[in-house]
Amino acid sequence: SSADGVGTKIKVAIETGRNDTVGHDLVNHCVNDILVQGATPLFFLDYIAFGSLDPVVAEQVVAGVSSGCRENECALVGGETAEMPGLYTPPDYDLAGFIVGCVEEDAILGPDRVQRGDVLIALESSGLHTNGYSLARKIVSERMRLSYDDAFPGMDVSVADALLTVHRSYLNAMKPVLGKVHAMAHITGGGLPGNLDRALPPALDAIVETATWEVPLVFQSLQAAGDVATDEMFRVFNMGIGMVVVASPRDADEIIGAARVAGITGWVAGSVRDGAGEVALV
């Protein structure tokens, strides 16, 4: 089971009047959080809190949640809508989600399955997902001085489209090959260093080879405009990798192939070596 929110991405939704995508984000984020243990979702609940209930916004949010539940074959069994005047100032609202899934006890993924010589398989993200939005919004408004309708630098989409791209679910890509997976890391707040270490046993390190992929333009533009150090970028953002799969080298092609069938690019981005449970970006 897991509970989460969508962070300050919700401010972009409020300011653009596009409130459906964050509901979809919420479901996909929670699905990925339990997927790293090998679990597939059973049911989902949402929580929306307003200063003053806006029925149109609530309907848009729940439509997004419903869309996410359909994508992940997860039942939306209920939720809670609250009004708290004085705590939230209209048009602000907050959103949280709660998910329950299942996995057989002997199939639970985690550090205990990881072995020296395993490979790190990176699965591409769809964009910022749901992390780093406080910094991204500051760079867009204060450094780039762009509105949401302006074109995002270097991309053929608007700022709103770039920032509201839905957080990708990896369930359909990984479900056919979960039996081949040793561990997974959902790359959220803390980036690769802050999340991949959770998939490691104490005596092994993860070596991530950053030359194996080109960082997407959305991150390159934010870094350049904000003059953000590379280490900080990798700590705040996913930098183009939404999920890391740890598996035996002999199963890498099958796992990458399953991702490809689901429309997701995957590649070998590093390996597991003797160490002290740390993540190194080289």
Stockholm file with secondary structure:
# STOCKHOLM 1.0

chainA/1-282         SSADGVGTKIKVAIETGRNDTVGHDLVNHCVNDILVQGATPLFFLDYIAFGSLDPVVAEQVVAGVSSGCRENECALVGGETAEMPGLYTPPDYDLAGFIVGCVEEDAILGPDRVQRGDVLIALESSGLHTNGYSLARKIVSERMRLSYDDAFPGMDVSVADALLTVHRSYLNAMKPVLGKVHAMAHITGGGLPGNLDRALPPALDAIVETATWEVPLVFQSLQAAGDVATDEMFRVFNMGIGMVVVASPRDADEIIGAARVAGITGWVAGSVRDGAGEVALV
#=GR chainA/1-282 SS CEEEECTTHHHHHHHHTCCHHHHHHHHHHHHHHHHTTTCEEEEEEEEEEESSCCHHHHHHHHHHHHHHHHHTTCEEEEEEEEECBTTBCTTCEEEEEEEEEECCGGGCCSGGGCCTTCEEEEEECSSSTTSCHHHHHHIIIIISCCCTTSBCTTSSSBHHHHHHCCCCCCHHHHGGGGGGEEEEEECCTTHHHHHHGGGSCTTEEEEECGGGSCCCHHHHHHHHHHTCCHHHHHHHSCTTEEEEEEECGGGHHHHHHHHHHTTCCEEEEEEEEESSSCEEEC
#=GC SS_cons         CEEEECTTHHHHHHHHTCCHHHHHHHHHHHHHHHHTTTCEEEEEEEEEEESSCCHHHHHHHHHHHHHHHHHTTCEEEEEEEEECBTTBCTTCEEEEEEEEEECCGGGCCSGGGCCTTCEEEEEECSSSTTSCHHHHHHIIIIISCCCTTSBCTTSSSBHHHHHHCCCCCCHHHHGGGGGGEEEEEECCTTHHHHHHGGGSCTTEEEEECGGGSCCCHHHHHHHHHHTCCHHHHHHHSCTTEEEEEEECGGGHHHHHHHHHHTTCCEEEEEEEEESSSCEEEC
//
